[in-house]
Every structure is written in structure tokens, then in C-alpha cells.
Amino acid sequence: MHWLYPRRVAAAFVAVAAVILASLLTAPAASASTYGYVYISAPTWLANCKWGDAGKVTGMFAGTDNWSTGGFDWGDDLVYARVRLGEYQSINYQAFCNKWPGYWQPGVAQMIRPTRNNQTVWVGPAGVRYN
């Protein structure tokens, strides 16, 4: 056995350990987006349910960016959806209007730009508003 062999093994071990330690101590790369959740609301004052002449919204499907997040809610006009904060994204939704016998209004798409977690975003055919 050559006298340098143990030193080479030890040097290689130290080098590998240093790479592993450096990778553990390095901060993770910043993500492109900060995610949060917002309340998506479909009020009659934004032209949902024909400006309220045909009842009020009592159920809705909603999703952001081609239905990648969102969901369905029954009993009110709110859906809690995951969004990218500070970025424009599409919101697509369809509201159920409760005027007897009840009907689904045509689907609506709007662009939203939520700025904080748990913000309310009101959407309708007549536009978008934020609290």
C-alpha cells in the first residue's frame, strides 16, 4: 500500500463532506411567486344575477388560472382560492342565482391582482373590486 493512499482517501472524504455541508447551509433559491389565499366573491352589485333582479348568488364554482386552484361553495357567494400575490392572473367562475327555480349564470372571466393574504376580491361581469 502506498503511503499517500490514506491521505487521498481522507482528502476526498473531506471534499465530499464540504460539498454536502455547503449544500445544506446554502439558502434555497427564491421562488418566483408568493402564494396566498383570497376570498373570491360574486356580489349582485357587480352585475351577477342580472344586477340582482334575478335573485342573489347562493353557490359558485371559481378557479384561478384555468381552474388550477379554487373550488365550489354552496350557501353564499364566496370561494376561498389560492392565488399568486402581487401578480395578475385570471379568475374564472360561474355563479348560481337563487331566483325560483334557480339558474347558473353564464361563466365569467376577469383578471385579478391580489396584494395580500385573506383579501376579498369582488368579481362580476361589471368588473373587479378589492378591499
N, C-alpha and C positions, 0 to 999 in steps of 0.2 A: 504494500500500500504506500502510495506516495505521500510525503509529509504535507503537501498542500491540499490534499483531498478534503480533510475535515474542515479546513478554513473555507474552502469553496462552498461546501455544503452549508456551513454557518452563515457565510455571506449571502448565499441565495435565500436562505431562510429569513434573514434579516430584511432583505429586499422585498420579499413577498409579504412579510408582516407589515412593512412600512406602507406598501401599496394598499393593503387591506385596511390598515388603520387610517390612512389618508382618505379612503373612500367612505369610511364610517364617519369621519369628522367633517367632511365637506358638506356644506349646506345644500339641500335639494334645489334643483332648478326652479325658478319662479314659474308658476303656471300662467297660462295666457289669460285666464279669466278667474274672477272671484265669483263664486256661486252663492246664491241666497234664495230665500223663498218670499213670494209676494202673494197677496190676495188679489185674484182677478175677479172683478165684479161687473155684472151686466145690468146696470140700472135702466129703468124706463126713461129717465131724463136724457139719455144718450141715444134715443130712438129704438131701443129694444122694445119688443111687443107693440110695435106701431105707436110709439110715444105714449104708451100706457093705455091707449084706447081699447086694447085687446087683452087686458089683464096685466099681470106682473110676472116677472121671471121667478119660477119656483124650482128650476132644475137647469143644469147646464153641463155640457162637455166642453172642456177647454184644454188646449195644449200649446206649448211653445215650440217654435222651430219644427214645424211639420209633425206635431204630436209627439216629440221626443220626451217631453215631461208634461205633467198636468194630470187631468183625470176627470171624474164625473162626480157631481154632487147633486143631491136632491133635497128640496125643502127651502132653499134660498137661492140667491144669485151670486154665490161665491165659490171659487175653486182655489185651493192653495197649490201654487205651482212653483217648481224650481226654475230659476232664471239665472242668467249671467248679469251681474250687477254692473251698471255703467256702460253697457253695450246695447246697441239696437238689435232686436230680434223680433220675429213675427209671433203674434198670438192669434190663434185660430179657435173659434168657439161657435157653439150652437146653443141657443137658449130655448127652454121650454116655457111657453106662456100659458098661464092657468085659466084664461077665459074659456068657459064651457064650450066645447068639450076638451079644450086644450090643444095646443099645436106646437110644433117645433118651428121656430122662425128660421129663415134661410141662414146658412153659415156666414160668419163674418170673419174677416182677416184684418188685422191692424198691426202696425209696427209700434213697439213699446221700447222704452229705455228706463227700466227701474234703476234707482240710485241707492236704495238701502234695503236691508232685510226687513221683512214684515210690512213693507209698504203696501198700500192699497192702490191698485191700478183699475180705474173705471174704464170700460171699453163699450163701444156701441157703434152702430152704423154712422152716427154723427161725430165720432172722434174718440180721443183718448184724454183722460184727465188723471192727475196724480194727487195724493195727499201729501 
